Amino acid sequence: MKTKIGILYSTVDGHTLKICNVIKEVLEEKGNTVKLFSIEDFQGNVADFDKFVIGASIRYGKHNPKIIEFINQNIAALEKIENAFFSVNLVARKPEKASPETNPYFIKFLQTINWIPKTAAVFAGKLDYQKYPFTDRLMIQLIMWMTKGPTNSKTKIEYTDWDKVREFAVLVNNS
């Protein structure tokens, strides 16, 4: 019997979706049936899956409120099955802030919900100033300046450790 896995994501610029697609690919290679949903489009039921993965990116220090609302409304169902959560943020580009135990956004996230995912990860995202609207670009440049990151408006860097993403998918598969 194939394991049915749901992956729900929230993304601002599309990078979290890219990460989800790599996770989906690894899980499908392991023989699972995987369905991928945007938080905007999910109409299903968590209980329809054997495992459920949630991924969300950070913008201005916060995960999408719809992700938090979804978790709060589905805690009972999530806790009955294997579950996982991952956060995507630029702070995770720093090795000392690249784990669930050390990433300030992940720690803050756990304090806003009454759920502890069984499997958790933090992935560094992508910085692409030219893709951002003007105001976002200025705000992100300010944040990067404050955190000693690149501020050149032509900067385009993908910080994601794809091996770490694949390792997470294997952990989800084996859970």
C-alpha positions in Angstrom: 0.0 0.0 0.0 1.4 3.4 -1.0 1.7 6.1 1.6 -0.4 9.1 0.9 1.4 12.3 1.7 0.0 15.9 1.6 2.3 18.9 1.3 0.8 22.3 2.0 2.9 25.4 1.4 2.8 29.2 1.6 5.2 31.1 -0.6 5.7 34.8 -1.4 8.2 34.7 -4.3 7.9 31.0 -5.3 11.0 29.6 -3.6 9.1 27.6 -1.0 7.2 25.9 -3.8 10.5 25.1 -5.5 11.6 23.4 -2.2 8.3 21.6 -2.0 8.7 20.2 -5.5 12.1 18.7 -4.5 10.6 17.1 -1.4 7.7 15.8 -3.5 10.1 14.3 -6.1 12.2 12.5 -3.4 9.0 11.2 -1.7 7.6 10.0 -5.0 10.9 8.2 -5.8 10.4 6.3 -2.6 7.0 5.0 -3.9 4.7 7.4 -2.1 1.6 9.2 -3.5 2.2 12.9 -3.0 -0.2 15.8 -3.4 1.0 19.4 -3.3 -1.3 22.3 -2.3 -1.0 26.0 -1.8 -2.5 27.4 1.4 -4.7 29.5 -0.9 -6.1 26.4 -2.7 -6.3 23.6 -0.1 -9.9 22.3 0.2 -9.0 18.9 1.5 -8.9 17.2 4.8 -5.7 16.4 6.7 -7.2 13.1 7.8 -7.2 11.9 4.1 -3.4 11.6 4.3 -1.0 9.2 6.1 1.6 12.0 6.5 1.3 15.8 6.2 4.1 18.3 5.5 3.7 22.0 5.9 6.2 24.5 4.5 6.1 28.3 4.9 8.4 31.2 4.1 9.1 34.2 6.2 8.4 37.8 5.0 9.1 40.7 7.4 9.7 38.3 10.2 6.4 36.3 10.0 5.0 33.2 8.4 1.8 33.7 6.5 -1.1 34.0 9.0 -3.1 31.5 7.0 -0.6 28.8 7.8 -0.9 29.5 11.5 -4.7 29.5 11.2 -4.6 26.2 9.3 -2.4 24.6 11.9 -4.6 25.9 14.8 -7.7 24.5 13.0 -6.2 21.2 12.2 -4.0 20.3 15.3 -6.1 17.3 16.3 -5.9 15.8 12.8 -2.2 16.6 12.4 -1.3 14.9 15.7 -3.0 11.7 14.6 -0.7 11.2 11.7 3.0 11.7 10.9 3.6 15.4 10.3 6.4 17.8 9.5 7.0 21.5 9.2 9.7 23.5 7.6 10.4 27.2 7.5 12.2 29.1 4.7 14.0 32.3 5.6 17.2 34.2 4.8 18.4 34.2 8.4 19.0 30.5 7.9 21.8 31.4 5.5 23.9 31.7 8.6 25.0 28.2 9.9 24.4 29.2 13.5 20.7 30.0 12.7 20.0 27.1 10.3 18.3 24.6 12.6 14.9 24.5 14.3 16.6 24.9 17.6 18.6 28.0 16.7 16.5 29.8 14.1 14.7 32.8 15.7 11.8 32.7 13.3 11.2 29.0 13.9 11.4 29.4 17.7 9.0 32.4 17.5 6.7 30.3 15.3 6.4 27.5 17.8 5.5 30.1 20.5 2.5 31.3 18.4 1.0 27.8 18.0 0.1 24.9 20.3 1.7 22.3 18.0 5.1 20.7 17.8 5.8 19.1 14.5 7.2 15.5 14.7 9.8 16.4 12.0 11.1 19.9 11.5 13.6 21.8 9.4 14.8 25.2 8.5 16.0 26.0 5.0 17.8 29.1 3.8 15.8 30.9 1.0 16.7 32.9 -2.0 17.6 36.6 -2.3 16.6 38.2 -5.6 16.3 41.9 -5.2 15.2 42.5 -8.9 12.2 40.3 -8.4 10.8 42.3 -5.4 8.5 45.3 -5.7 10.3 48.6 -4.9 9.2 49.0 -1.3 9.9 45.3 -0.5 13.4 45.7 -2.0 14.1 48.6 0.2 12.9 46.9 3.3 14.8 43.7 2.6 17.9 45.7 1.8 17.6 47.4 5.2 17.1 44.0 6.9 20.1 42.6 5.1 22.2 45.6 6.0 21.3 45.1 9.6 22.1 41.4 9.5 25.3 42.0 7.5 24.0 40.4 4.3 24.3 41.6 0.7 22.6 44.9 -0.1 23.5 45.4 -3.8 20.2 45.7 -5.7 21.4 43.4 -8.4 22.1 40.6 -6.0 20.5 37.2 -6.8 21.7 34.4 -4.5 20.1 31.0 -3.7 21.2 30.0 -0.2 19.2 26.8 -0.1 21.2 23.7 0.8 19.5 21.2 -1.6 21.1 18.2 0.1 19.6 19.3 3.4 16.2 19.5 1.7 16.6 16.0 0.3 17.7 14.7 3.7 14.5 16.2 5.2 12.4 14.4 2.6 14.1 11.1 3.5 13.3 11.8 7.2 9.7 12.4 6.3 9.6 9.2 4.2 11.1 7.2 7.1 8.9 8.7 9.8 
